[in-house]
């Protein structure tokens, strides 16, 4: 029983793990994106976006900077003139007046990075966790914590330059040739590390979140399986475990999320306005500044929206991923039996 619950996917291949995580990423985006689209439309109605305004767009997998442009690109979806009286009213009117596809506005460009990043992250976590358990010959509870932190660190490091490049392309409407020249100029002036601007705050939020998430997920899942006398976690158990662990991790890392959001929008404004500002304060100094200005409430601003967004996203992602792994595990078992 312990072996089945350890997360070892019964001999499925890394490619099958990648397919399972990719499917989970797509399902998560399809379910969570409408919530953020409605939130952004309500936000734009309250405070209209001006040219060059940056805002965060979340597809349930990653936060992406969106830059408001003049012309059609700005009125495409987040500035359509519709009056909403609330969240439910926004859902109804968007579907009725603009079609149901409008609930997934802006999604395709973000998936180009979000899905590969999620695939790398989840596959790396499973591989690292199983490797550590095998080499250390241990089921220690610290293993998911360490494996989750390392996997997230790798995924963030790989995707950070691509997110910066995407922001440059969107904010300045660059061709690929102009983009290459822009990147070369940035590297020549500030070095290769300039491609990882914003990496620090992202790591400080995502790595602790990932470590706490996987630690609690494996713990809660094992507890559910033990109480329900299950050899393997069911879809419902994975879903509930993902929601609980995601909520806990989101609450504990919220101050880092507040800082990361400010730094990410600040970086987007710099790219959009094409100006060089003084070097940003460190994450810790920025947290101290928020503390002095707004106290604890400032560091935990956006508590409820973050939990409402993170909990279902984590639940859908992990339950779909575990379901996919179980599916491939059964296929592999049937193939082995048929070859006997």
KATA-V23146 format. One record per backbone hydrogen bond with DSSP energy under -0.5 kcal/mol. CO is the residue of the C=O (numbers start at 1). NH is the residue of the N-H. Records with the same first field share a line. If there is no record, write none. Layout:
BEGIN
CO->NH + NH
END
This chain:
BEGIN
1->5
2->6
3->6 + 8
4->7
7->9
8->10
9->12
13->17
14->18
15->19
16->20
17->21
18->22
19->23
20->24
21->25
22->26
23->27
24->28
25->29
26->30
27->31
28->32
29->33
32->35 + 36
33->37
34->38
35->39
36->40
37->41
38->42
39->43
40->44
41->45
42->46
43->47
50->53
53->68
55->66
57->64
62->59
64->57
66->55 + 68
68->52
70->73
71->74 + 75
72->76
77->80
80->82
82->84
86->90
87->91
88->92
89->93
90->94
91->95
92->96
93->97
94->98 + 99
95->99
99->102
100->103
101->104
102->105
104->107
106->110
107->110 + 111
108->112
110->113 + 114
111->115 + 116
113->117
114->118
115->119
116->120
117->121
118->122
119->123
120->124
121->125
122->126
123->127
124->128
125->129
126->130
127->131
128->132
129->133
130->134
131->135
132->136
133->137 + 138
140->143
141->145
142->146
143->147
144->148
145->149
146->150
147->151
148->152
149->153
150->154
151->155
152->156
153->157
154->158
155->159
156->160
157->161
159->163
160->164
161->165
162->166
163->167
164->168
165->169
166->170
167->171
168->172
169->173 + 174
175->179
176->180
177->181
178->182
179->183
180->184
181->185
182->186
183->187
184->188
185->189
186->190
187->191
191->194
192->195
193->196
194->197
196->199
198->202
199->203
200->204
201->205
202->206
203->207 + 208
205->209
206->210
207->211
208->212
209->213
210->214
211->215
212->216
213->217
214->218
215->219
216->220
217->221
218->222
219->223
220->224
221->225
222->226
223->227
224->228
225->229 + 230
226->229
234->238
235->239
236->240
237->241
238->242
239->243
240->244
241->245
242->246
243->247
244->248
245->249
246->250
247->251
248->252
249->253
251->254
253->257
254->258
255->259
256->260
257->261
258->262
259->263
260->264
261->265
262->266
263->267
264->268
265->269
266->270
267->271
268->272
269->273
270->274 + 275
275->277
282->286
283->287
284->288
285->289
286->290
287->291
288->292
289->293
290->294 + 295
291->295
294->297 + 298
295->298 + 299
296->300
298->301
300->303
302->306
303->307
304->308
305->309
306->310
307->311
308->312
309->313
310->314
311->315
312->316
313->317
314->318
315->319
316->320
317->321
318->322
319->323
320->324
321->325
322->326
323->327
324->328
325->329
326->330
327->331
328->332
329->333
330->334
331->335
332->336
333->337
334->338
335->339
337->340
END
